Amino acid sequence: MMIASITRLAAVALAAAALPAAAPVVAEAPSVPSATAARNKQIVTAAFDRWAASGSNIFEELLSADVVWTIEGSGPSAGRFEGREAFVARAVRPFVSRLSTPVRPVAKRIWADGDHVIANWEGEGVARDGAPYRNSYVWIFRMRDGKAVEVTAYLDLVPYDDVLRRVPAPVGRP
């Protein structure tokens, strides 16, 4: 009986040794959300809820006039936009002008930590050529006084850029 137990223990030890080394486990006290984080999460959540329900202008509502919005990636739409108007003019309007129904969030998860809020959301709309548009997004906001002053956006740029390439802009619009 003892030999069988030792054999099983040796087998477990050998299996464990074959695994990659893990970082030491450090116990952390559960964090209590700060009042700032709770307020920022509520502001972003409410803006997303209004956008999903009525198509509100989330960019006007949530972004400070001097926001710095960065679209991460390597496609033609990636880049840094300084100011809400520059972002809307160069990134939002050209895309929205090619849609017959606007993109709206259909699912979302929102987390906050101090001045930072992360929104992970799924968006759907329809392009003017009738093709559906679906994408997954992560927007990381840095908030100040109830407005986003910095945003880093992650999304699949392939379907986004495809709409811009495939659907012509309306005459007189970008």
Disulfide bonds with the S-S distance in Angstrom:
none
